[in-house]
């Protein structure tokens, strides 16, 4: 299956990112920073699993962006697939954590839960037919 757009995926991604409202760009920066920080805790209890779920969500979302030829509402599906299990784990079976790791897990839970609210709505809108790449 060929993607709907035929351009350099990095250029397409960047072009669709720069047109987003400032608050969305700031949110993506915060979201990215918090999720990338999972690498700092990889040696902690469940740290490897947490990082794997974090990066699975990022990777699946990037695949959607590449497929669509830029950012679209489909990108949220990658987060939904990987981060829902992450959220359930952090809520119902959290790893033993103290100090900075405990604070990080709380921050990750809050940030990714808020992200999932946006992602679920975006995917709902994508299913309803809003499939354009942000431009």
TORLO-146328 format. One record per atom (N, C-alpha, C, O): chain; atom name; x, y, z. Coordinates in nm, 4 decimals, padded with zeros to 6 digits, m for minus. Layout:
<'A','CA',<X,Y,Z>>
...
This chain:
<'A','N',<00.0845,m00.1172,00.0000>>
<'A','CA',<00.0000,00.0000,00.0000>>
<'A','C',<00.0894,00.1241,00.0000>>
<'A','O',<00.1817,00.1346,00.0808>>
<'A','N',<00.0627,00.2149,m00.0878>>
<'A','CA',<00.1437,00.3360,m00.0997>>
<'A','C',<00.0821,00.4489,m00.0182>>
<'A','O',<m00.0399,00.4659,m00.0173>>
<'A','N',<00.1668,00.5267,00.0507>>
<'A','CA',<00.1133,00.6379,00.1290>>
<'A','C',<00.0439,00.7394,00.0398>>
<'A','O',<00.0749,00.7504,m00.0788>>
<'A','N',<m00.0521,00.8151,00.0987>>
<'A','CA',<m00.1271,00.9119,00.0192>>
<'A','C',<m00.0439,01.0260,m00.0358>>
<'A','O',<m00.0816,01.0852,m00.1369>>
<'A','N',<00.0679,01.0591,00.0273>>
<'A','CA',<00.1522,01.1690,m00.0177>>
<'A','C',<00.2893,01.1138,m00.0530>>
<'A','O',<00.3359,01.0160,00.0055>>
<'A','N',<00.3519,01.1776,m00.1486>>
<'A','CA',<00.4800,01.1271,m00.1965>>
<'A','C',<00.5853,01.2360,m00.1822>>
<'A','O',<00.6197,01.3029,m00.2796>>
<'A','N',<00.6367,01.2539,m00.0601>>
<'A','CA',<00.7411,01.3538,m00.0373>>
<'A','C',<00.8355,01.3029,00.0707>>
<'A','O',<00.8106,01.2005,00.1344>>
<'A','N',<00.9426,01.3756,00.0895>>
<'A','CA',<01.0373,01.3422,00.1949>>
<'A','C',<00.9642,01.3438,00.3289>>
<'A','O',<00.9064,01.4463,00.3652>>
<'A','N',<00.9653,01.2321,00.4041>>
<'A','CA',<00.8862,01.2267,00.5273>>
<'A','C',<00.9297,01.3266,00.6339>>
<'A','O',<00.8459,01.3757,00.7097>>
<'A','N',<01.0589,01.3577,00.6413>>
<'A','CA',<01.1051,01.4532,00.7426>>
<'A','C',<01.0603,01.5949,00.7083>>
<'A','O',<01.0200,01.6709,00.7964>>
<'A','N',<01.0676,01.6296,00.5818>>
<'A','CA',<01.0204,01.7616,00.5384>>
<'A','C',<00.8703,01.7730,00.5583>>
<'A','O',<00.8212,01.8750,00.6066>>
<'A','N',<00.7971,01.6682,00.5210>>
<'A','CA',<00.6518,01.6690,00.5374>>
<'A','C',<00.6138,01.6814,00.6841>>
<'A','O',<00.5224,01.7560,00.7193>>
<'A','N',<00.6845,01.6076,00.7699>>
<'A','CA',<00.6578,01.6149,00.9134>>
<'A','C',<00.6822,01.7569,00.9630>>
<'A','O',<00.5975,01.8146,01.0313>>
<'A','N',<00.7967,01.8128,00.9289>>
<'A','CA',<00.8319,01.9466,00.9757>>
<'A','C',<00.7336,02.0514,00.9248>>
<'A','O',<00.6912,02.1387,01.0005>>
<'A','N',<00.6970,02.0431,00.7962>>
<'A','CA',<00.6037,02.1402,00.7391>>
<'A','C',<00.4681,02.1352,00.8093>>
<'A','O',<00.4038,02.2384,00.8284>>
<'A','N',<00.4250,02.0146,00.8478>>
<'A','CA',<00.2967,02.0049,00.9164>>
<'A','C',<00.3083,02.0442,01.0642>>
<'A','O',<00.2089,02.0824,01.1260>>
<'A','N',<00.4279,02.0349,01.1205>>
<'A','CA',<00.4484,02.0752,01.2597>>
<'A','C',<00.4512,02.2272,01.2741>>
<'A','O',<00.3896,02.2815,01.3657>>
<'A','N',<00.5215,02.2959,01.1853>>
<'A','CA',<00.5406,02.4409,01.2019>>
<'A','C',<00.4109,02.5198,01.1877>>
<'A','O',<00.4038,02.6335,01.2342>>
<'A','N',<00.3093,02.4634,01.1255>>
<'A','CA',<00.1825,02.5355,01.1104>>
<'A','C',<00.0886,02.5170,01.2296>>
<'A','O',<m00.0164,02.5808,01.2371>>
<'A','N',<00.1266,02.4305,01.3215>>
<'A','CA',<00.0423,02.4082,01.4389>>
<'A','C',<00.0423,02.5321,01.5278>>
<'A','O',<00.1383,02.6091,01.5275>>
<'A','N',<m00.0655,02.5512,01.6038>>
<'A','CA',<m00.0673,02.6645,01.6971>>
<'A','C',<00.0467,02.6544,01.7984>>
<'A','O',<00.0935,02.5448,01.8294>>
<'A','N',<00.0906,02.7683,01.8493>>
<'A','CA',<00.2029,02.7725,01.9424>>
<'A','C',<00.1790,02.6826,02.0633>>
<'A','O',<00.2704,02.6127,02.1071>>
<'A','N',<00.0574,02.6835,02.1179>>
<'A','CA',<00.0318,02.6030,02.2371>>
<'A','C',<00.0505,02.4542,02.2072>>
<'A','O',<00.0944,02.3792,02.2944>>
<'A','N',<00.0177,02.4107,02.0854>>
<'A','CA',<00.0350,02.2702,02.0487>>
<'A','C',<00.1840,02.2381,02.0384>>
<'A','O',<00.2285,02.1329,02.0843>>
<'A','N',<00.2602,02.3280,01.9789>>
<'A','CA',<00.4054,02.3069,01.9692>>
<'A','C',<00.4684,02.2982,02.1085>>
<'A','O',<00.5538,02.2130,02.1328>>
<'A','N',<00.4266,02.3857,02.1990>>
<'A','CA',<00.4782,02.3824,02.3355>>
<'A','C',<00.4383,02.2527,02.4053>>
<'A','O',<00.5183,02.1928,02.4772>>
<'A','N',<00.3146,02.2102,02.3838>>
<'A','CA',<00.2681,02.0846,02.4424>>
<'A','C',<00.3512,01.9669,02.3901>>
<'A','O',<00.3933,01.8811,02.4676>>
<'A','N',<00.3742,01.9632,02.2602>>
<'A','CA',<00.4539,01.8552,02.2009>>
<'A','C',<00.5957,01.8568,02.2583>>
<'A','O',<00.6537,01.7509,02.2824>>
<'A','N',<00.6512,01.9742,02.2800>>
<'A','CA',<00.7837,01.9840,02.3411>>
<'A','C',<00.7860,01.9277,02.4819>>
<'A','O',<00.8774,01.8533,02.5176>>
<'A','N',<00.6864,01.9623,02.5624>>
<'A','CA',<00.6770,01.9091,02.6983>>
<'A','C',<00.6553,01.7582,02.6958>>
<'A','O',<00.7222,01.6841,02.7679>>
<'A','N',<00.5629,01.7136,02.6138>>
<'A','CA',<00.5316,01.5712,02.6010>>
<'A','C',<00.6551,01.4921,02.5589>>
<'A','O',<00.6839,01.3862,02.6148>>
<'A','N',<00.7267,01.5433,02.4616>>
<'A','CA',<00.8479,01.4759,02.4134>>
<'A','C',<00.9542,01.4689,02.5214>>
<'A','O',<01.0166,01.3645,02.5407>>
<'A','N',<00.9752,01.5783,02.5914>>
<'A','CA',<01.0777,01.5838,02.6956>>
<'A','C',<01.0471,01.4850,02.8083>>
<'A','O',<01.1348,01.4102,02.8516>>
<'A','N',<00.9241,01.4852,02.8546>>
<'A','CA',<00.8860,01.3944,02.9639>>
<'A','C',<00.9002,01.2489,02.9196>>
<'A','O',<00.9492,01.1656,02.9958>>
<'A','N',<00.8583,01.2182,02.7989>>
<'A','CA',<00.8668,01.0799,02.7528>>
<'A','C',<01.0105,01.0364,02.7269>>
<'A','O',<01.0462,00.9228,02.7581>>
<'A','N',<01.0925,01.1222,02.6718>>
<'A','CA',<01.2333,01.0887,02.6491>>
<'A','C',<01.3061,01.0644,02.7810>>
<'A','O',<01.4015,00.9868,02.7860>>
<'A','N',<01.2620,01.1295,02.8860>>
<'A','CA',<01.3247,01.1122,03.0170>>
<'A','C',<01.3092,00.9701,03.0700>>
<'A','O',<01.3757,00.9329,03.1666>>
<'A','N',<01.2233,00.8908,03.0089>>
<'A','CA',<01.2101,00.7508,03.0521>>
<'A','C',<01.3438,00.6775,03.0406>>
<'A','O',<01.3686,00.5819,03.1140>>
<'A','N',<01.4289,00.7214,02.9497>>
<'A','CA',<01.5603,00.6583,02.9345>>
<'A','C',<01.6482,00.6772,03.0582>>
<'A','O',<01.7344,00.5940,03.0866>>
<'A','N',<01.6265,00.7855,03.1310>>
<'A','CA',<01.7053,00.8109,03.2513>>
<'A','C',<01.6714,00.7136,03.3641>>
<'A','O',<01.7485,00.6983,03.4588>>
<'A','N',<01.5557,00.6480,03.3533>>
<'A','CA',<01.5094,00.5586,03.4595>>
<'A','C',<01.5007,00.4136,03.4132>>
<'A','O',<01.4324,00.3323,03.4755>>
<'A','N',<01.5686,00.3817,03.3059>>
<'A','CA',<01.5574,00.2489,03.2464>>
<'A','C',<01.6046,00.1373,03.3401>>
<'A','O',<01.5601,00.0233,03.3273>>
<'A','N',<01.6945,00.1692,03.4343>>
<'A','CA',<01.7455,00.0670,03.5269>>
<'A','C',<01.6584,00.0528,03.6521>>
<'A','O',<01.6849,m00.0324,03.7369>>
<'A','N',<01.5567,00.1344,03.6635>>
<'A','CA',<01.4656,00.1276,03.7787>>
<'A','C',<01.3646,00.0143,03.7594>>
<'A','O',<01.3513,m00.0375,03.6485>>
<'A','N',<01.2931,m00.0252,03.8654>>
<'A','CA',<01.1912,m00.1297,03.8491>>
<'A','C',<01.0917,m00.0949,03.7386>>
<'A','O',<01.0336,00.0136,03.7382>>
<'A','N',<01.0731,m00.1860,03.6469>>
<'A','CA',<00.9861,m00.1708,03.5290>>
<'A','C',<01.0308,m00.0591,03.4352>>
<'A','O',<00.9571,m00.0233,03.3433>>
<'A','N',<01.1487,m00.0039,03.4563>>
<'A','CA',<01.1976,00.1060,03.3727>>
<'A','C',<01.2114,00.0671,03.2265>>
<'A','O',<01.1810,00.1470,03.1379>>
<'A','N',<01.2567,m00.0545,03.2004>>
<'A','CA',<01.2694,m00.1001,03.0625>>
<'A','C',<01.1345,m00.1123,02.9939>>
<'A','O',<01.1192,m00.0725,02.8784>>
<'A','N',<01.0367,m00.1673,03.0648>>
<'A','CA',<00.9013,m00.1808,03.0092>>
<'A','C',<00.8392,m00.0440,02.9853>>
<'A','O',<00.7765,m00.0208,02.8819>>
<'A','N',<00.8565,00.0460,03.0805>>
<'A','CA',<00.8022,00.1814,03.0653>>
<'A','C',<00.8631,00.2495,02.9436>>
<'A','O',<00.7910,00.3078,02.8625>>
<'A','N',<00.9950,00.2427,02.9301>>
<'A','CA',<01.0608,00.3034,02.8135>>
<'A','C',<01.0147,00.2365,02.6837>>
<'A','O',<00.9948,00.3039,02.5827>>
<'A','N',<00.9980,00.1055,02.6865>>
<'A','CA',<00.9519,00.0345,02.5655>>
<'A','C',<00.8126,00.0812,02.5247>>
<'A','O',<00.7870,00.1026,02.4062>>
<'A','N',<00.7231,00.0973,02.6207>>
<'A','CA',<00.5875,00.1444,02.5884>>
<'A','C',<00.5893,00.2899,02.5418>>
<'A','O',<00.5172,00.3271,02.4491>>
<'A','N',<00.6715,00.3712,02.6063>>
<'A','CA',<00.6849,00.5113,02.5651>>
<'A','C',<00.7301,00.5189,02.4196>>
<'A','O',<00.6694,00.5888,02.3385>>
<'A','N',<00.8369,00.4467,02.3874>>
<'A','CA',<00.8925,00.4564,02.2527>>
<'A','C',<00.8089,00.3820,02.1489>>
<'A','O',<00.8140,00.4151,02.0305>>
<'A','N',<00.7324,00.2823,02.1919>>
<'A','CA',<00.6377,00.2180,02.0998>>
<'A','C',<00.5323,00.3195,02.0560>>
<'A','O',<00.4970,00.3265,01.9382>>
<'A','N',<00.4825,00.3976,02.1510>>
<'A','CA',<00.3845,00.5008,02.1174>>
<'A','C',<00.4411,00.6050,02.0231>>
<'A','O',<00.3741,00.6469,01.9287>>
<'A','N',<00.5639,00.6469,02.0483>>
<'A','CA',<00.6285,00.7448,01.9610>>
<'A','C',<00.6512,00.6848,01.8229>>
<'A','O',<00.6232,00.7489,01.7217>>
<'A','N',<00.7018,00.5621,01.8187>>
<'A','CA',<00.7307,00.4971,01.6908>>
<'A','C',<00.6058,00.4748,01.6075>>
<'A','O',<00.6057,00.5023,01.4875>>
<'A','N',<00.4995,00.4255,01.6695>>
<'A','CA',<00.3751,00.4031,01.5955>>
<'A','C',<00.3176,00.5353,01.5436>>
<'A','O',<00.2640,00.5413,01.4329>>
<'A','N',<00.3290,00.6386,01.6226>>
<'A','CA',<00.2809,00.7704,01.5781>>
<'A','C',<00.3640,00.8231,01.4616>>
<'A','O',<00.3101,00.8844,01.3695>>
<'A','N',<00.4941,00.7997,01.4655>>
<'A','CA',<00.5798,00.8428,01.3542>>
<'A','C',<00.5465,00.7646,01.2268>>
<'A','O',<00.5469,00.8214,01.1176>>
<'A','N',<00.5180,00.6361,01.2400>>
<'A','CA',<00.4772,00.5570,01.1235>>
<'A','C',<00.3509,00.6160,01.0620>>
<'A','O',<00.3402,00.6275,00.9399>>
<'A','N',<00.2551,00.6535,01.1469>>
<'A','CA',<00.1318,00.7150,01.0966>>
<'A','C',<00.1617,00.8471,01.0264>>
<'A','O',<00.1045,00.8760,00.9213>>
<'A','N',<00.2511,00.9272,01.0842>>
<'A','CA',<00.2862,01.0558,01.0224>>
<'A','C',<00.3541,01.0350,00.8877>>
<'A','O',<00.3259,01.1069,00.7918>>
<'A','N',<00.4426,00.9377,00.8805>>
<'A','CA',<00.5099,00.9080,00.7531>>
<'A','C',<00.4084,00.8592,00.6511>>
<'A','O',<00.4106,00.9022,00.5358>>
<'A','N',<00.3198,00.7702,00.6926>>
<'A','CA',<00.2173,00.7172,00.6021>>
<'A','C',<00.1282,00.8286,00.5479>>
<'A','O',<00.0959,00.8314,00.4292>>
<'A','N',<00.0890,00.9201,00.6361>>
<'A','CA',<m00.0020,01.0280,00.5967>>
<'A','C',<00.0682,01.1408,00.5227>>
<'A','O',<00.0021,01.2264,00.4637>>
<'A','N',<00.2003,01.1423,00.5248>>
<'A','CA',<00.2735,01.2504,00.4608>>
<'A','C',<00.2798,01.3745,00.5470>>
<'A','O',<00.2891,01.4857,00.4950>>
<'A','N',<00.2748,01.3573,00.6776>>
<'A','CA',<00.2795,01.4677,00.7721>>
<'A','C',<00.1872,01.4390,00.8890>>
<'A','O',<00.1286,01.3312,00.8986>>
<'A','N',<00.1752,01.5357,00.9767>>
<'A','CA',<00.0917,01.5172,01.0946>>
<'A','C',<m00.0560,01.5247,01.0575>>
<'A','O',<m00.1004,01.6177,00.9902>>
<'A','N',<m00.1293,01.4267,01.1020>>
<'A','CA',<m00.2745,01.4263,01.0857>>
<'A','C',<m00.3345,01.3729,01.2148>>
<'A','O',<m00.2615,01.3380,01.3076>>
<'A','N',<m00.4636,01.3664,01.2209>>
<'A','CA',<m00.5304,01.3177,01.3411>>
<'A','C',<m00.5077,01.1685,01.3647>>
<'A','O',<m00.5368,01.1191,01.4736>>
<'A','N',<m00.4568,01.0963,01.2662>>
<'A','CA',<m00.4264,00.9548,01.2823>>
<'A','C',<m00.3065,00.9319,01.3747>>
<'A','O',<m00.2923,00.8238,01.4320>>
<'A','N',<m00.2217,01.0314,01.3891>>
<'A','CA',<m00.1002,01.0179,01.4701>>
<'A','C',<m00.1333,00.9763,01.6135>>
<'A','O',<m00.0556,00.9036,01.6755>>
<'A','N',<m00.2451,01.0203,01.6662>>
<'A','CA',<m00.2838,00.9862,01.8028>>
<'A','C',<m00.3045,00.8380,01.8254>>
<'A','O',<m00.2930,00.7910,01.9386>>
<'A','N',<m00.3346,00.7632,01.7206>>
<'A','CA',<m00.3590,00.6197,01.7361>>
<'A','C',<m00.2368,00.5475,01.7919>>
<'A','O',<m00.2514,00.4555,01.8724>>
<'A','N',<m00.1186,00.5868,01.7513>>
<'A','CA',<00.0027,00.5240,01.8033>>
<'A','C',<00.0154,00.5390,01.9533>>
<'A','O',<00.0559,00.4460,02.0230>>
<'A','N',<m00.0196,00.6572,02.0028>>
<'A','CA',<m00.0165,00.6787,02.1471>>
<'A','C',<m00.1232,00.5946,02.2163>>
<'A','O',<m00.0980,00.5361,02.3216>>
<'A','N',<m00.2405,00.5886,02.1579>>
<'A','CA',<m00.3499,00.5109,02.2179>>
<'A','C',<m00.3091,00.3645,02.2327>>
<'A','O',<m00.3292,00.3046,02.3384>>
<'A','N',<m00.2527,00.3077,02.1286>>
<'A','CA',<m00.2162,00.1659,02.1304>>
<'A','C',<m00.1131,00.1348,02.2383>>
<'A','O',<m00.1274,00.0358,02.3101>>
<'A','N',<m00.0107,00.2167,02.2508>>
<'A','CA',<00.0992,00.1861,02.3437>>
<'A','C',<00.0843,00.2509,02.4809>>
<'A','O',<00.1285,00.1944,02.5810>>
<'A','N',<00.0233,00.3674,02.4867>>
<'A','CA',<00.0200,00.4391,02.6137>>
<'A','C',<m00.0982,00.4007,02.7017>>
<'A','O',<m00.0935,00.4215,02.8230>>
<'A','N',<m00.2043,00.3452,02.6432>>
<'A','CA',<m00.3140,00.2959,02.7280>>
<'A','C',<m00.2623,00.1880,02.8222>>
<'A','O',<m00.2887,00.1957,02.9422>>
<'A','N',<m00.1889,00.0865,02.7725>>
<'A','CA',<m00.1340,m00.0124,02.8664>>
<'A','C',<m00.0380,00.0503,02.9685>>
<'A','O',<m00.0338,00.0082,03.0841>>
<'A','N',<00.0382,00.1499,02.9257>>
<'A','CA',<00.1287,00.2194,03.0167>>
<'A','C',<00.0503,00.2869,03.1290>>
<'A','O',<00.0857,00.2742,03.2462>>
<'A','N',<m00.0551,00.3578,03.0937>>
<'A','CA',<m00.1374,00.4270,03.1934>>
<'A','C',<m00.2010,00.3266,03.2888>>
<'A','O',<m00.2001,00.3470,03.4102>>
<'A','N',<m00.2569,00.2170,03.2336>>
<'A','CA',<m00.3176,00.1152,03.3195>>
<'A','C',<m00.2147,00.0559,03.4153>>
<'A','O',<m00.2450,00.0324,03.5323>>
<'A','N',<m00.0938,00.0319,03.3664>>
<'A','CA',<00.0113,m00.0215,03.4521>>
<'A','C',<00.0453,00.0770,03.5641>>
<'A','O',<00.0561,00.0380,03.6803>>
<'A','N',<00.0620,00.2037,03.5290>>
<'A','CA',<00.0996,00.3035,03.6293>>
<'A','C',<m00.0107,00.3256,03.7331>>
<'A','O',<00.0177,00.3597,03.8478>>
<'A','N',<m00.1358,00.3061,03.6928>>
<'A','CA',<m00.2468,00.3262,03.7862>>
<'A','C',<m00.2722,00.2012,03.8704>>
<'A','O',<m00.2867,00.2098,03.9923>>
<'A','N',<m00.2775,00.0847,03.8045>>
<'A','CA',<m00.3228,m00.0362,03.8729>>
<'A','C',<m00.2107,m00.1281,03.9224>>
<'A','O',<m00.2339,m00.2125,04.0090>>
<'A','N',<m00.0908,m00.1126,03.8687>>
<'A','CA',<00.0206,m00.1978,03.9110>>
<'A','C',<00.1521,m00.1208,03.9022>>
<'A','O',<00.2442,m00.1617,03.8315>>
<'A','N',<00.1603,m00.0094,03.9741>>
<'A','CA',<00.2801,00.0747,03.9615>>
<'A','C',<00.4041,00.0040,04.0166>>
<'A','O',<00.3956,m00.0709,04.1139>>
<'A','N',<00.5180,00.0284,03.9541>>
<'A','CA',<00.6419,m00.0297,04.0068>>
<'A','C',<00.6800,00.0369,04.1393>>
<'A','O',<00.6379,00.1489,04.1684>>
<'A','N',<00.7592,m00.0331,04.2175>>
<'A','CA',<00.8119,00.0263,04.3400>>
<'A','C',<00.9016,00.1429,04.3009>>
<'A','O',<00.9953,00.1270,04.2227>>
<'A','N',<00.8725,00.2584,04.3553>>
<'A','CA',<00.9482,00.3775,04.3170>>
<'A','C',<00.9579,00.4724,04.4349>>
<'A','O',<00.8628,00.4896,04.5112>>
<'A','N',<01.0738,00.5333,04.4483>>
<'A','CA',<01.0947,00.6355,04.5504>>
<'A','C',<01.1685,00.7530,04.4872>>
<'A','O',<01.2238,00.7420,04.3778>>
<'A','N',<01.1682,00.8629,04.5565>>
<'A','CA',<01.2452,00.9795,04.5147>>
<'A','C',<01.2118,01.0296,04.3757>>
<'A','O',<01.0952,01.0437,04.3390>>
<'A','N',<01.3167,01.0563,04.2991>>
<'A','CA',<01.3015,01.1140,04.1656>>
<'A','C',<01.2220,01.0214,04.0737>>
<'A','O',<01.1441,01.0689,03.9910>>
<'A','N',<01.2406,00.8907,04.0870>>
<'A','CA',<01.1679,00.7966,04.0011>>
<'A','C',<01.0182,00.8018,04.0298>>
<'A','O',<00.9372,00.7990,03.9371>>
<'A','N',<00.9816,00.8093,04.1546>>
<'A','CA',<00.8407,00.8206,04.1916>>
<'A','C',<00.7800,00.9495,04.1345>>
<'A','O',<00.6702,00.9479,04.0787>>
<'A','N',<00.8524,01.0603,04.1491>>
<'A','CA',<00.8058,01.1881,04.0950>>
<'A','C',<00.7929,01.1806,03.9433>>
<'A','O',<00.6964,01.2311,03.8860>>
<'A','N',<00.8911,01.1170,03.8783>>
<'A','CA',<00.8861,01.1036,03.7333>>
<'A','C',<00.7646,01.0221,03.6886>>
<'A','O',<00.6960,01.0600,03.5937>>
<'A','N',<00.7381,00.9112,03.7564>>
<'A','CA',<00.6243,00.8274,03.7181>>
<'A','C',<00.4925,00.9028,03.7331>>
<'A','O',<00.4014,00.8857,03.6521>>
<'A','N',<00.4824,00.9855,03.8357>>
<'A','CA',<00.3622,01.0678,03.8532>>
<'A','C',<00.3494,01.1677,03.7393>>
<'A','O',<00.2412,01.1847,03.6831>>
<'A','N',<00.4591,01.2334,03.7052>>
<'A','CA',<00.4587,01.3294,03.5945>>
<'A','C',<00.4245,01.2600,03.4623>>
<'A','O',<00.3434,01.3104,03.3846>>
<'A','N',<00.4858,01.1456,03.4375>>
<'A','CA',<00.4583,01.0696,03.3151>>
<'A','C',<00.3115,01.0305,03.3072>>
<'A','O',<00.2497,01.0417,03.2013>>
<'A','N',<00.2558,00.9852,03.4178>>
<'A','CA',<00.1146,00.9477,03.4221>>
<'A','C',<00.0249,01.0666,03.3876>>
<'A','O',<m00.0667,01.0538,03.3064>>
<'A','N',<00.0507,01.1804,03.4483>>
<'A','CA',<m00.0325,01.2989,03.4244>>
<'A','C',<m00.0187,01.3465,03.2802>>
<'A','O',<m00.1192,01.3688,03.2127>>
<'A','N',<00.1034,01.3622,03.2326>>
<'A','CA',<00.1277,01.4151,03.0982>>
<'A','C',<00.0699,01.3214,02.9919>>
<'A','O',<00.0042,01.3673,02.8985>>
<'A','N',<00.0937,01.1913,03.0052>>
<'A','CA',<00.0462,01.0981,02.9024>>
<'A','C',<m00.1045,01.0783,02.9092>>
<'A','O',<m00.1672,01.0501,02.8071>>
<'A','N',<m00.1640,01.0923,03.0271>>
<'A','CA',<m00.3099,01.0852,03.0366>>
<'A','C',<m00.3730,01.2043,02.9657>>
<'A','O',<m00.4698,01.1885,02.8913>>
<'A','N',<m00.3188,01.3226,02.9886>>
<'A','CA',<m00.3697,01.4413,02.9174>>
<'A','C',<m00.3513,01.4223,02.7666>>
<'A','O',<m00.4412,01.4531,02.6883>>
<'A','N',<m00.2354,01.3720,02.7268>>
<'A','CA',<m00.2112,01.3471,02.5848>>
<'A','C',<m00.3144,01.2517,02.5277>>
<'A','O',<m00.3639,01.2730,02.4170>>
<'A','N',<m00.3472,01.1471,02.6016>>
<'A','CA',<m00.4441,01.0497,02.5523>>
<'A','C',<m00.5828,01.1099,02.5344>>
<'A','O',<m00.6573,01.0673,02.4462>>
<'A','N',<m00.6184,01.2074,02.6158>>
<'A','CA',<m00.7461,01.2767,02.5967>>
<'A','C',<m00.7473,01.3430,02.4592>>
<'A','O',<m00.8441,01.3300,02.3843>>
<'A','N',<m00.6392,01.4142,02.4264>>
<'A','CA',<m00.6272,01.4759,02.2938>>
<'A','C',<m00.6238,01.3694,02.1845>>
<'A','O',<m00.6899,01.3832,02.0815>>
<'A','N',<m00.5465,01.2632,02.2073>>
<'A','CA',<m00.5277,01.1590,02.1058>>
<'A','C',<m00.6576,01.0850,02.0751>>
<'A','O',<m00.6877,01.0568,01.9591>>
<'A','N',<m00.7331,01.0543,02.1779>>
<'A','CA',<m00.8607,00.9840,02.1568>>
<'A','C',<m00.9556,01.0720,02.0766>>
<'A','O',<m01.0237,01.0243,01.9858>>
<'A','N',<m00.9598,01.2003,02.1102>>
<'A','CA',<m01.0451,01.2916,02.0331>>
<'A','C',<m00.9956,01.3042,01.8887>>
<'A','O',<m01.0756,01.3031,01.7951>>
<'A','N',<m00.8645,01.3161,01.8710>>
<'A','CA',<m00.8103,01.3257,01.7348>>
<'A','C',<m00.8437,01.2017,01.6540>>
<'A','O',<m00.8841,01.2123,01.5383>>
<'A','N',<m00.8274,01.0847,01.7132>>
<'A','CA',<m00.8571,00.9613,01.6402>>
<'A','C',<m01.0066,00.9503,01.6106>>
<'A','O',<m01.0448,00.9016,01.5042>>
<'A','N',<m01.0905,00.9946,01.7024>>
<'A','CA',<m01.2352,00.9972,01.6783>>
<'A','C',<m01.2667,01.0863,01.5576>>
<'A','O',<m01.3465,01.0496,01.4713>>
<'A','N',<m01.2031,01.2032,01.5529>>
<'A','CA',<m01.2246,01.2942,01.4405>>
<'A','C',<m01.1699,01.2349,01.3105>>
<'A','O',<m01.2289,01.2539,01.2041>>
<'A','N',<m01.0573,01.1631,01.3185>>
<'A','CA',<m01.0025,01.0978,01.1996>>
<'A','C',<m01.1014,00.9939,01.1479>>
<'A','O',<m01.1258,00.9854,01.0276>>
<'A','N',<m01.1582,00.9152,01.2386>>
<'A','CA',<m01.2590,00.8148,01.1985>>
<'A','C',<m01.3822,00.8809,01.1368>>
<'A','O',<m01.4475,00.8236,01.0496>>
<'A','N',<m01.4129,01.0018,01.1830>>
<'A','CA',<m01.5290,01.0755,01.1312>>
<'A','C',<m01.4995,01.1433,00.9973>>
<'A','O',<m01.5879,01.2053,00.9381>>
<'A','N',<m01.3763,01.1316,00.9500>>
<'A','CA',<m01.3452,01.1836,00.8174>>
<'A','C',<m01.2456,01.2975,00.8110>>
<'A','O',<m01.2101,01.3403,00.7012>>
<'A','N',<m01.1986,01.3486,00.9248>>
<'A','CA',<m01.0991,01.4575,00.9243>>
<'A','C',<m00.9605,01.3971,00.9053>>
<'A','O',<m00.8892,01.3717,01.0024>>
<'A','N',<m00.9233,01.3746,00.7815>>
<'A','CA',<m00.7992,01.3010,00.7518>>
<'A','C',<m00.6910,01.3860,00.6875>>
<'A','O',<m00.5878,01.3337,00.6456>>
<'A','N',<m00.7131,01.5139,00.6796>>
<'A','CA',<m00.6145,01.6013,00.6155>>
<'A','C',<m00.4886,01.6127,00.7006>>
<'A','O',<m00.4928,01.6049,00.8234>>
<'A','N',<m00.3780,01.6310,00.6322>>
<'A','CA',<m00.2519,01.6624,00.6990>>
<'A','C',<m00.2563,01.8089,00.7363>>
<'A','O',<m00.3021,01.8915,00.6574>>
<'A','N',<m00.2092,01.8427,00.8559>>
<'A','CA',<m00.2078,01.9813,00.8978>>
<'A','C',<m00.1168,02.0610,00.8060>>
<'A','O',<m00.0006,02.0258,00.7856>>
<'A','N',<m00.1702,02.1671,00.7517>>
<'A','CA',<m00.0930,02.2475,00.6564>>
<'A','C',<m00.1252,02.3948,00.6720>>
<'A','O',<m00.0699,02.4781,00.6002>>
